Every structure is written in structure tokens, then in C-alpha cells.
Amino acid sequence: MDNSREEWFDAVVVGGGAAGLAGALTLVRARRSVLVIDSGSPRNAPAAHMHGYLGLDGQSPAELLARGRAEVEGYGGRIRPGTAVAADRLPDGSFRVRCGDGSTVRASRLLVATGLVDELPAVPGLRARWGRDVLHCPYCHGWEVRDQPLAVLADGPVAVHQAQLWRHWSERTTLLAHTWPLAGEDRELLAALGIPVVEGEVTGLVVEDDRLTGATLADGGAVEFRALVVAPRFTARSGVLTSLGLPTADMMRDGHVIGTCVASDPATGATALPGVWVAGNVTAPLEKVAGAAAQGAQAAAALNADLIDAETRRAVEAHRAGTGGAGTSRAGAADRTVRAGGT
């Protein structure tokens, strides 16, 4: 492959969700050349509205991202539709990002905000209602279904905790035992809170006039409710990171794996590989939109500080060698985005 004229940026941001765009916005405002590679598949795409984001409560996720892209581009950042499939760390410390269409770009630093995939329980019809009336997070959707009949699907170790939590929004909460064996102490807790348990495996959902009304059971019975709470398995979209040798870590709950993530410094998003930062659900699966955006901004600030440190070291070396100094403090990758070179 001829890489002699591949584009080169101060930072490539992989992922165009809230975390990635917040990071990109921070970086372009720091006068960095930035490319966002966006696959166009945000985790919250099924949801019509997002909640709990101060000043933007009730806005659609799609509108938030559209505004974010416009803001990044307004400062000179670039958004490229596509999927980054892998990256290579080169001998000089820079990175080559490989995309699904065969193209490549170079970056002095990487910010990966690829999010996660929600792996849902294998109940027929459940995926089609996800983000509408099949829910996970009470802080995202609890207010909208408050005081309605709710059911919690027990297929993992989080179910009893979910029932306890969601009961705060609706005392009409029922636990569907489904495929998870409930311990005696769990049943006692549920009884103490007035949460009934319905035995039997759930075989499907009942939908009338495009509204969830309940579920069918393996014994031929049925149970009525207006929203179903489930616990997805959180699987990090970690392909680019694992290609760089950064492994995923298991998220555990009561001795059971409930998902995967890529470890990072909680304050800066720095990974174990120099030059690579992460933000959002790929590293913090339980983070909501506002928190993911905050992580993106924090990681971008740390990334920019790292670039400044590298630029300062080069300026000092050039000054000592008598070949330059103050004029080399910024990377100026925007002036060299069409050639290969150093970081």
C-alpha cells in the first residue's frame, strides 16, 4: 500500500457519539487538527429521547449528535463516515488507523470512544422494543414509566437489584423469575419490599397497537405490564483497541461476568499504551450520555497536554542544538496532513 500521501492529524477520534464528539470539540478548540471516524451506530439510537442531561433533557439523541458534529466542523474538525477496524502503533510512536473501506490515516494520538453493544436476553420480540418500553436504566427512563405496572426479567445476577431500584419509580413492580434461580435471601428481600415474583420462563412479549402490554409464559400463562426491565450484557466495541494489544477486562457482579470494558485511568482516560485514550461506554459501561461527554472532554484535555509536552521537548532539543525553538511549539499537523512524517 502506498502511504506516502495519507492524511495525518494531531488526533484521530474513533467513534462519533457523545464521548467522541465532546473530545473532538475540546481538541479542535485547542487548535488541533482532528478527524472523527464515525460508524453512525450510537448505542442509544433506538431511544427517541434522552434524559438527565442538564439543559438538554428530552432532546433526541440524534439531534444532540447532529449539533455536536456541526460544532466540531465549525471549528475546522473533520467527520468521516466509516468504521475503523484496527490500528497500528508505528516505530516513531504515531498511529496508522485502518478503516473498513481499505483507507488509512495517520495520527499523533488516538482517542477511542467506540462505546459498547447491548447483548439482550433471548426473548422473542424483545429487541424490537429496546429503548422504547424494554428498558435498562431508571435514570434514563424511570420518570416516563413512573407508577405504571413494570416487570423485571430475571436472567442474571442484576435482576433483584434492578427490581429493588425500579420499585422506587413504581410500587407496581413485579419480578419475572424466568431462567434465574432466586436464592432464599433474594426472595425475602423481594417479599419485604412488596415485589411479587412470577414463576416460569418468559416465551414472548405481548404488543397491542404498538404498545407493550405484557408477556407470555412457558406454561401458557401470561402477565401484564407496561414496561419490561432487562439487564443486557455490556460488550465493549474494542476492536481498534485490541488490535493495539489493549485487552478487555471482565465486569463482574456477584461472581458473574456482566460485560467487558477496556481499562483506563478514571481521571484522564489514559490507557496502558502511550498515546491512546478512551472515553465513554467502551471504558465505563454504566456511564450515561452526560457522563460520557464529560469523559470525552477530560480525555481530550489530557491528550492535548501530552502533545504539548512532546512539542515542548522537541523545542528544547532544537533550541539546544541551535536549530529552532519557539516556532515549533505546536504540532501544526494541519500543515502536514498529506504526507508521512514524525509525531
Secondary structure, DSSP 8 states (H G I E B T S, - for coil): ---TT--EEEEEEE--SHHHHHHHHHHHHTT--EEEEE-S--TTTT-S---S-TT-TT--HHHHHHHHHHHHHHTT-EEEES-EEEEEE-TTS-EEEEETTS-EEEEEEEEE---EEEE----TTHHHHBTTTEE--HHHHTGGGTTS-EEEE-SSTTHHHHHHHHTTT-S-EEEE-TT----HHHHHHHHHTT--EE-S-EEEEEEETTEEEEEEETTS-EEE-SEEE---EEEE--HHHHHTT---EEEEETTEEEEEE----TTT-B-SSTTEEE-GGGT-TT--HHHHHHHHHHHHHHHHHHHHHHHHHHHHHHHHHTS--GGGSS--GGGSTTS----
